[in-house]
Amino acid sequence: MKKSGILLFCLVAVLIGVVACKKDDPEETKPGFDRVAMLTAYRDQFIVPAYQEALSKSTSLRDAAQAFTAAPSTELLGSLQSAWIDAAVAWQQACMYNFGPAGESGILKSLQEELATFPVSETKLNSILSTGTWNTSDFNRDARGFYAIEYLIFDPLSDAQTLVERFNAQMRRDFLVALCNDVRNRISTVQNAWSSYGSEFISNSGTDAGSSVALLYNEFVKSYEAIKNFKFGLPLGLRPGQTAVAPELLEARYSKISFRLAKAHYNHIVNLYRGVDESKSFKGYLKTVTGGEALVTETETQLSVLAGQFNALDENLDMADRIVNNPQALIDLHTELQKNTKNFKSDMSSLLGIAITFTSGDGD
């Protein structure tokens, strides 16, 4: 064989060997993260069950309101109050999914704003109760929803019998039922819409603005910041411009379950981050990108600190009283929530390449 032929043969052999090695290289054949599987898991294990539970509990609330207004008594008031607490707790899970069927549409704000704006306007509610005129579809979102119902059936300054006697007025009974029907019907509409929207949610699996991944991630971060800013920061007087505590801004201040709701909301957010199956979650997604493992470790460390902070406090504590008389543990909790903001928000957004599309004013 001529020398040129031998050289050509060797060159071909080397090229074949290189190609063979590349085919066997696990780094080259490792599949990317399956966002479709993640979205499917979130739909089936989190979002749809959350709305189903919210619908079930809001239906029970409506039924309890109808029973109570048909024959007001302290016993039925107790049942109604328990049904409201169950519905409010269930809502802490569904409140994170304000997109798609629950997003803004026309004059409608997100389902969270329509059903769970707090604090309610006592002035507006008292005007309704004096005039007997209301509209559950107007812009007065602080005069309807869960916390308007709470205002009617709880009063920390009055005993149960006094509350029952207030419902001697037919108009007050009618307003209560109308509010409960409105809550239940709005949740039902969204829950039913997920039957068809669920497929669209899964198929829109990119990471650009408007994709399901981006929509879910932005609501996840926004919901986390709502806990930090509105359920703790504002009542504690820690937001920019505040000079004093403001317990009147608490969520669920009439029933005194503010801390219980905030803790339930926080736990649902953490569960969403971790997923039922970590490989189909935001946490698992992070582990597939450069720098993700380090962020996961840092985040889990901070979540452990936060778990300790939450668990050190009695779930049934009166937040209004603690804010006024002994707020330090709540201030410390707010501080730790703030520390984790960069993990969930700026760092996670950067590593996953998902843009933050809302404005919080936090500077994070």
C-alpha positions as CSV (number, residue, x, y, z in Angstrom):
1,M,0.0,0.0,0.0
2,K,1.3,3.4,-0.8
3,K,2.3,5.8,2.0
4,S,-0.5,8.2,1.0
5,G,-3.0,5.4,1.2
6,I,-1.8,4.3,4.6
7,L,-2.2,7.9,6.0
8,L,-5.7,8.2,4.6
9,F,-6.6,4.8,6.2
10,C,-5.3,6.0,9.6
11,L,-7.1,9.3,9.3
12,V,-10.4,7.6,8.6
13,A,-9.9,5.2,11.5
14,V,-9.2,8.1,13.9
15,L,-12.3,9.9,12.8
16,I,-14.5,6.8,13.2
17,G,-13.0,6.4,16.7
18,V,-13.8,10.0,17.6
19,V,-17.4,9.6,16.4
20,A,-17.8,6.4,18.3
21,C,-16.5,8.0,21.5
22,K,-18.9,10.9,21.2
23,K,-21.8,8.5,20.8
24,D,-20.8,6.8,24.1
25,D,-20.3,10.1,25.9
26,P,-23.1,10.4,28.6
27,E,-22.8,14.2,28.7
28,E,-23.7,14.3,25.0
29,T,-26.7,12.0,25.2
30,K,-28.1,13.1,28.6
31,P,-31.7,14.3,27.9
32,G,-32.8,17.8,28.9
33,F,-35.2,18.5,31.8
34,D,-38.8,17.4,30.9
35,R,-40.9,20.5,31.5
36,V,-44.0,18.7,30.1
37,A,-43.7,16.1,32.8
38,M,-43.2,18.8,35.4
39,L,-46.3,20.8,34.2
40,T,-48.3,17.5,34.1
41,A,-47.4,16.8,37.7
42,Y,-48.2,20.3,38.8
43,R,-51.6,20.2,37.1
44,D,-52.6,16.7,38.4
45,Q,-51.0,16.8,41.9
46,F,-51.3,20.5,42.9
47,I,-53.5,22.8,40.8
48,V,-56.6,20.7,40.0
49,P,-56.7,19.2,43.5
50,A,-56.3,22.6,45.1
51,Y,-59.3,24.0,43.2
52,Q,-61.3,20.8,43.9
53,E,-60.7,21.2,47.6
54,A,-61.5,24.9,47.5
55,L,-64.7,24.2,45.7
56,S,-65.7,21.5,48.2
57,K,-65.0,23.7,51.2
58,S,-66.7,26.7,49.7
59,T,-69.8,24.6,48.9
60,S,-69.9,23.5,52.5
61,L,-69.6,27.1,53.5
62,R,-72.6,28.1,51.3
63,D,-74.6,25.2,52.7
64,A,-73.8,26.2,56.3
65,A,-74.8,29.8,55.5
66,Q,-78.1,28.7,54.1
67,A,-78.8,26.5,57.2
68,F,-77.8,29.3,59.6
69,T,-79.9,32.0,57.8
70,A,-82.9,29.8,57.7
71,A,-82.9,29.5,61.5
72,P,-80.2,31.6,63.2
73,S,-78.8,30.0,66.4
74,T,-75.6,30.0,68.3
75,E,-75.1,26.3,67.4
76,L,-75.5,26.9,63.7
77,L,-73.3,30.0,63.9
78,G,-70.6,27.8,65.3
79,S,-71.0,25.4,62.4
80,L,-70.9,28.3,60.0
81,Q,-67.7,29.7,61.5
82,S,-66.0,26.3,61.3
83,A,-67.1,26.0,57.7
84,W,-65.6,29.4,57.0
85,I,-62.3,28.5,58.6
86,D,-62.1,25.3,56.6
87,A,-62.8,27.2,53.3
88,A,-60.3,30.0,54.2
89,V,-57.6,27.4,54.9
90,A,-58.3,25.5,51.7
91,W,-58.1,28.8,49.8
92,Q,-54.4,29.2,50.9
93,Q,-53.5,26.4,48.5
94,A,-55.6,27.5,45.5
95,C,-54.6,31.2,45.8
96,M,-51.3,30.6,44.1
97,Y,-52.6,29.8,40.7
98,N,-53.8,33.2,39.4
99,F,-53.4,32.6,35.7
100,G,-55.3,30.9,32.9
101,P,-58.9,30.6,34.0
102,A,-58.1,32.5,37.3
103,G,-56.2,35.3,35.7
104,E,-57.4,38.8,34.9
105,S,-60.0,39.1,32.1
106,G,-61.7,42.4,31.1
107,I,-62.8,44.2,34.3
108,L,-62.2,41.1,36.3
109,K,-59.0,40.9,38.4
110,S,-57.4,37.7,39.4
111,L,-59.5,35.2,41.4
112,Q,-57.3,36.0,44.4
113,E,-58.2,39.7,44.2
114,E,-61.8,39.0,43.6
115,L,-62.3,36.6,46.5
116,A,-59.6,37.4,49.0
117,T,-58.8,41.1,49.1
118,F,-57.9,42.2,52.6
119,P,-58.4,44.1,54.7
120,V,-62.0,44.6,53.9
121,S,-63.6,48.1,54.0
122,E,-65.8,48.2,57.1
123,T,-67.2,51.5,55.8
124,K,-68.4,49.9,52.6
125,L,-69.7,46.9,54.4
126,N,-71.6,48.9,56.9
127,S,-73.1,51.0,54.2
128,I,-74.3,47.9,52.4
129,L,-75.8,46.6,55.7
130,S,-77.6,49.9,56.2
131,T,-78.9,50.4,52.7
132,G,-79.5,46.8,51.7
133,T,-77.8,47.4,48.3
134,W,-74.9,45.4,47.1
135,N,-73.2,44.2,43.9
136,T,-70.8,41.3,43.9
137,S,-69.5,42.2,40.4
138,D,-68.5,45.8,40.9
139,F,-65.0,47.2,41.7
140,N,-65.5,47.0,45.5
141,R,-63.4,43.9,45.9
142,D,-62.8,44.9,49.6
143,A,-66.5,44.5,50.3
144,R,-67.0,40.9,49.2
145,G,-65.2,37.5,49.2
146,F,-63.9,35.5,52.1
147,Y,-63.1,38.4,54.4
148,A,-66.4,40.2,53.9
149,I,-68.1,36.9,55.0
150,E,-65.7,36.8,58.0
151,Y,-66.6,40.3,59.0
152,L,-70.3,39.3,59.1
153,I,-69.9,36.1,61.2
154,F,-67.0,36.9,63.5
155,D,-66.6,39.7,66.0
156,P,-63.9,39.4,68.7
157,L,-65.7,42.1,70.8
158,S,-69.1,40.4,70.8
159,D,-70.4,37.1,72.1
160,A,-72.2,34.5,69.9
161,Q,-75.7,35.4,70.9
162,T,-75.1,39.0,70.0
163,L,-73.8,38.0,66.6
164,V,-76.9,35.8,66.1
165,E,-79.3,38.6,66.9
166,R,-77.7,40.8,64.3
167,F,-79.1,38.3,61.7
168,N,-82.7,39.1,62.7
169,A,-82.5,41.4,59.8
170,Q,-83.5,39.6,56.6
171,M,-81.3,41.8,54.5
172,R,-78.2,40.8,56.5
173,R,-79.1,37.1,56.0
174,D,-79.6,37.7,52.3
175,F,-76.2,39.5,52.0
176,L,-74.4,36.7,53.7
177,V,-75.9,34.0,51.4
178,A,-75.1,36.2,48.4
179,L,-71.5,36.5,49.4
180,C,-71.1,32.8,50.0
181,N,-72.8,32.0,46.7
182,D,-70.5,34.4,44.9
183,V,-67.3,32.8,46.4
184,R,-68.5,29.3,45.6
185,N,-69.6,30.1,42.0
186,R,-66.4,31.9,41.1
187,I,-64.3,29.0,42.3
188,S,-66.5,26.5,40.5
189,T,-66.1,28.4,37.2
190,V,-62.3,28.3,37.4
191,Q,-62.3,24.7,38.6
192,N,-64.5,23.6,35.6
193,A,-62.4,25.6,33.2
194,W,-59.3,23.6,34.1
195,S,-60.9,20.6,32.5
196,S,-60.1,22.1,29.1
197,Y,-57.3,24.5,30.0
198,G,-55.3,21.7,31.5
199,S,-54.2,20.4,28.1
200,E,-53.1,23.9,27.0
201,F,-51.2,24.4,30.2
202,I,-49.1,21.3,29.6
203,S,-48.4,21.8,26.0
204,N,-47.2,25.4,26.5
205,S,-44.0,24.2,28.0
206,G,-41.4,26.8,26.9
207,T,-39.9,29.3,29.3
208,D,-40.7,32.6,27.4
209,A,-43.1,35.1,28.9
210,G,-46.6,33.7,28.5
211,S,-45.5,30.1,28.7
212,S,-47.0,27.9,31.4
213,V,-43.6,27.5,33.1
214,A,-43.3,31.3,33.3
215,L,-46.9,31.9,34.4
216,L,-46.6,29.3,37.2
217,Y,-43.2,30.5,38.3
218,N,-44.2,34.2,38.5
219,E,-47.3,33.3,40.5
220,F,-45.2,31.2,42.8
221,V,-42.9,34.1,43.5
222,K,-45.7,36.6,43.7
223,S,-47.5,34.4,46.2
224,Y,-44.4,34.0,48.3
225,E,-43.9,37.8,48.4
226,A,-47.6,38.3,49.3
227,I,-46.9,36.4,52.5
228,K,-43.8,38.3,53.3
229,N,-45.1,41.8,52.4
230,F,-48.8,41.7,53.2
231,K,-49.3,39.0,55.8
232,F,-46.3,40.0,57.9
233,G,-44.5,43.1,56.6
234,L,-47.4,45.6,56.5
235,P,-49.1,44.6,59.8
236,L,-45.7,44.7,61.5
237,G,-45.0,48.2,60.1
238,L,-41.9,47.0,58.3
239,R,-42.7,48.2,54.7
240,P,-41.2,51.3,53.2
241,G,-42.9,54.5,54.5
242,Q,-44.4,52.9,57.6
243,T,-43.7,54.4,61.0
244,A,-45.8,52.2,63.2
245,V,-47.4,48.7,63.4
246,A,-50.7,48.2,61.7
247,P,-52.5,45.1,63.0
248,E,-55.7,46.4,61.4
249,L,-54.1,45.3,58.0
250,L,-54.0,41.7,59.0
251,E,-55.6,38.9,57.0
252,A,-58.5,37.2,58.9
253,R,-58.2,39.6,61.9
254,Y,-61.8,39.1,63.0
255,S,-61.5,35.3,63.3
256,K,-58.0,35.7,64.7
257,I,-56.5,32.9,62.5
258,S,-54.1,35.2,60.6
259,F,-51.0,33.2,61.6
260,R,-52.6,29.9,60.8
261,L,-53.5,31.0,57.3
262,A,-50.1,32.5,56.7
263,K,-48.4,29.3,57.8
264,A,-50.7,27.1,55.6
265,H,-50.0,29.4,52.6
266,Y,-46.2,29.3,53.2
267,N,-46.3,25.4,53.5
268,H,-48.1,25.1,50.2
269,I,-45.5,27.3,48.4
270,V,-42.7,25.2,49.8
271,N,-44.5,22.0,48.7
272,L,-44.9,23.4,45.2
273,Y,-41.2,24.2,45.0
274,R,-40.3,20.6,46.0
275,G,-43.0,18.8,44.2
276,V,-44.4,15.4,45.1
277,D,-41.7,13.9,42.9
278,E,-38.6,16.1,43.0
279,S,-37.6,15.2,39.5
280,K,-40.8,16.9,38.3
281,S,-40.5,20.1,40.2
282,F,-38.9,23.5,40.2
283,K,-36.3,22.1,42.7
284,G,-35.6,19.2,40.3
285,Y,-35.4,21.6,37.4
286,L,-32.8,23.7,39.2
287,K,-30.6,20.6,39.7
288,T,-30.2,20.2,35.9
289,V,-28.7,23.6,35.2
290,T,-25.3,25.0,36.0
291,G,-25.2,26.4,39.5
292,G,-28.5,24.9,40.3
293,E,-27.2,22.4,42.9
294,A,-25.6,25.1,44.9
295,L,-28.8,27.2,44.9
296,V,-30.9,24.2,45.9
297,T,-28.6,23.6,48.9
298,E,-28.7,27.3,49.9
299,T,-32.5,27.4,49.5
300,E,-33.0,24.2,51.5
301,T,-30.8,25.6,54.3
302,Q,-32.9,28.7,54.5
303,L,-36.2,26.7,54.3
304,S,-35.0,24.7,57.3
305,V,-34.5,28.0,59.2
306,L,-38.0,29.2,58.2
307,A,-39.6,25.9,59.3
308,G,-38.0,26.3,62.7
309,Q,-39.3,29.9,62.9
310,F,-42.8,28.9,61.9
311,N,-43.0,25.8,64.2
312,A,-41.7,27.7,67.2
313,L,-44.9,29.8,67.2
314,D,-48.3,28.6,68.2
315,E,-50.4,28.1,65.1
316,N,-53.4,29.6,66.9
317,L,-51.6,32.7,68.2
318,D,-53.4,36.0,68.1
319,M,-51.2,38.0,65.6
320,A,-52.9,41.3,66.4
321,D,-52.0,41.0,70.0
322,R,-48.5,39.8,69.4
323,I,-47.8,42.6,66.9
324,V,-48.7,45.2,69.5
325,N,-47.3,43.6,72.6
326,N,-44.5,41.1,71.7
327,P,-43.7,41.2,68.0
328,Q,-40.0,40.2,68.0
329,A,-40.5,36.5,66.9
330,L,-42.7,37.7,64.0
331,I,-40.2,40.3,63.1
332,D,-37.5,37.6,63.0
333,L,-39.7,35.4,60.9
334,H,-40.2,38.3,58.4
335,T,-36.4,38.8,58.3
336,E,-35.9,35.1,57.4
337,L,-38.6,35.3,54.7
338,Q,-36.8,38.3,53.3
339,K,-33.5,36.4,53.2
340,N,-35.0,33.7,51.1
341,T,-36.5,36.1,48.5
342,K,-33.3,36.2,46.4
343,N,-33.3,32.3,46.3
344,F,-36.8,32.0,45.0
345,K,-36.8,35.2,42.9
346,S,-33.6,36.7,41.5
347,D,-31.3,33.7,41.6
348,M,-33.8,31.1,40.5
349,S,-35.1,33.3,37.7
350,S,-31.6,33.9,36.5
351,L,-30.5,30.2,36.5
352,L,-33.7,28.9,34.8
353,G,-33.9,31.8,32.3
354,I,-37.4,32.8,33.3
355,A,-38.2,36.5,33.4
356,I,-40.0,38.1,36.3
357,T,-42.9,39.8,34.7
358,F,-44.5,41.5,37.8
359,T,-43.3,44.5,39.9
360,S,-43.1,44.0,43.6
361,G,-41.0,47.1,44.6
362,D,-38.8,44.9,46.8
363,G,-35.6,45.6,44.8
364,D,-34.7,41.9,44.9
